[in-house]
Amino acid sequence: MSTVEPIRDVKKIKEIEEILFKQNPRNCLIFSIGINCGLRISDILNLNVYDVKNKSYISVQEKKTGKYRRIPLNSKLKLMIKEYTENLYCNSPLFISKYNNRLERTYVYKVINNACKKVNLNCNVGTHTLRKTFGYHHYKRFKDIVMLQKIFNHSSSNITIRYVGIEQAEIEESYLKLIL
C-alpha cells in the first residue's frame, strides 16, 4: 500500500470542492471537514448531527487514540454545516448513504479518488489525504511544526514533518528556485 499525499494546490482543492458539491453537498462537507479540521475519516464518519448542528466546535474522542479533541469550526464550515443540517434530525448520523446507513470509508475513498482524477491531480490520494492536506496547509501558513504536532498528537516533530510531506516539498521547491 502506497502512502497518500496532501493536496498542495489550493486551486485543485477548490475544483474538487465544486465537483463534490455538484455530486452531493454531503460529499463536499466530508471533504471540507477533513481539510479544515484534520480529523481522521473514521472520526468524521462517526459524527452525528447533534455533534455539529448549531455548534462553534466539534468535540470528538478520537477512535484511533481514544484522546479527546475539541476543534473550532471556521466560518466556512459553520455555514456549510448550517445549510446541510437544516432539515436533519439531531439524533441521526451526520453522513448517511441512500440506504440510511452510516457512510463507510470505502465509499468516501472512491468519491475522493474520482474527484481528484477529474481535476487531473497527479498524486496518491485516499481518505487520509484530507488530514494530510490540512497539515500541509497549516504548516505552510503558520510555520509552526510544534503546534501541528500537538494537533495531530504526534510524539515528535520529525514524524509530523514527514507525515505532511513538508521536507520533500521544500527540497523540490529549493531545486526549482535555484537557477544558475
C-alpha positions in Angstrom: 0.0 0.0 0.0 1.5 3.3 -1.0 1.5 6.4 1.2 -1.1 9.1 0.3 -0.1 12.7 -0.2 -1.6 16.0 0.7 -3.3 18.2 -2.0 -0.8 21.0 -2.2 -2.5 23.1 -4.9 -5.3 25.4 -3.4 -6.8 25.8 -6.9 -7.2 22.0 -7.2 -8.8 21.9 -3.7 -11.4 24.5 -4.9 -12.0 22.5 -8.1 -12.5 19.3 -6.1 -15.0 21.1 -3.8 -17.0 22.2 -6.8 -17.2 18.7 -8.2 -18.1 17.2 -4.9 -20.8 19.8 -4.2 -22.4 19.1 -7.6 -22.4 15.4 -6.8 -23.9 15.8 -3.4 -23.4 18.6 -0.7 -22.8 15.8 1.8 -19.6 14.7 -0.1 -18.3 18.3 -0.2 -18.9 18.7 3.5 -17.0 15.5 4.3 -14.1 16.8 2.2 -14.3 20.3 3.8 -14.4 19.0 7.4 -11.3 16.8 6.6 -9.2 19.5 5.1 -10.3 22.2 7.6 -10.2 20.2 10.8 -7.6 17.5 10.2 -9.8 14.7 11.6 -9.3 11.1 10.5 -12.1 9.9 8.2 -13.2 7.4 10.9 -13.9 10.3 13.2 -15.7 12.3 10.5 -18.0 9.4 9.6 -18.7 8.8 13.2 -20.2 12.3 13.7 -23.9 12.7 14.5 -26.0 15.8 13.6 -26.0 16.9 17.2 -22.2 16.9 17.3 -22.1 19.8 14.8 -25.5 21.5 14.5 -25.6 25.0 15.9 -22.1 24.5 17.3 -18.9 26.5 17.2 -16.7 23.5 17.5 -16.6 19.7 17.1 -15.8 17.6 20.2 -14.7 14.1 19.4 -13.0 11.3 21.2 -10.6 10.0 18.5 -11.4 6.5 17.5 -7.7 5.6 17.0 -6.1 7.2 20.0 -9.1 7.5 22.4 -8.0 11.1 23.1 -10.5 13.9 23.4 -10.2 16.8 20.9 -12.1 20.0 20.6 -11.8 21.6 17.2 -13.2 25.1 16.4 -15.2 25.4 13.3 -14.2 28.2 10.9 -16.8 30.4 9.3 -16.9 28.3 6.0 -17.7 25.1 7.9 -20.3 26.7 10.1 -22.2 27.9 7.0 -21.9 24.6 5.3 -23.0 22.7 8.3 -25.9 25.0 8.9 -27.2 24.5 5.4 -26.6 20.8 5.4 -28.2 20.0 8.8 -31.2 22.4 8.4 -33.7 19.5 7.9 -31.8 16.7 9.6 -32.8 15.2 13.0 -30.3 15.8 15.8 -30.0 12.1 16.8 -29.2 10.8 13.3 -25.8 10.2 11.8 -24.4 13.2 10.0 -23.4 11.3 6.9 -25.7 8.6 5.7 -26.0 6.5 2.5 -29.1 6.3 0.3 -29.9 3.2 2.4 -29.9 5.3 5.6 -26.8 3.7 6.9 -23.7 5.5 8.1 -21.3 6.0 5.2 -18.3 3.8 5.0 -14.7 4.9 4.4 -14.5 2.8 1.2 -17.3 4.8 -0.3 -15.6 8.1 0.7 -12.3 6.8 -0.7 -14.0 6.2 -4.1 -15.7 9.6 -4.1 -12.4 11.5 -3.3 -10.4 9.5 -5.7 -12.8 10.1 -8.6 -13.0 13.8 -7.9 -9.2 14.0 -7.8 -8.9 12.2 -11.1 -11.4 14.7 -12.7 -9.1 17.6 -11.8 -6.0 15.7 -13.0 -4.4 15.5 -9.6 -1.2 13.5 -10.1 -0.5 12.2 -6.6 -1.5 9.2 -4.5 -4.8 10.1 -2.8 -7.1 8.5 -0.3 -9.2 9.4 2.7 -6.1 10.2 4.7 -5.2 12.8 2.1 -7.7 15.1 3.8 -5.9 15.0 7.1 -2.5 15.4 5.4 -3.8 18.4 3.3 -4.9 20.1 6.5 -1.5 19.5 8.0 0.4 20.7 4.9 -1.5 23.9 4.5 -1.5 24.6 8.3 2.3 24.3 8.3 2.7 26.4 5.1 0.5 29.2 6.6 1.8 29.2 10.2 5.2 27.6 10.0 4.6 26.1 13.5 5.5 22.4 13.4 5.2 22.1 17.2 1.6 23.3 17.1 0.8 20.9 14.3 2.5 18.1 16.2 0.1 18.8 19.1 -2.9 19.0 16.8 -2.0 15.6 15.4 -0.9 14.1 18.7 2.4 13.0 17.2 5.3 12.1 19.5 7.9 14.1 17.7 8.1 17.0 15.2 10.1 14.8 12.8 7.1 12.5 12.5 4.9 15.5 11.7 7.2 16.9 9.1 7.5 13.5 7.3 3.7 13.0 7.8 2.6 16.1 5.9 5.4 15.8 3.3 7.0 19.2 4.1 10.6 18.1 3.8 10.2 16.7 0.3 8.1 19.6 -0.9 10.7 22.1 0.4 13.5 20.2 -1.2 11.8 20.2 -4.5 10.9 23.9 -4.2 14.6 24.7 -3.4 15.6 22.9 -6.7 13.1 25.0 -8.7 14.3 28.3 -7.1 18.0 27.6 -7.8 18.7 28.8 -11.3 22.4 29.1 -12.2 
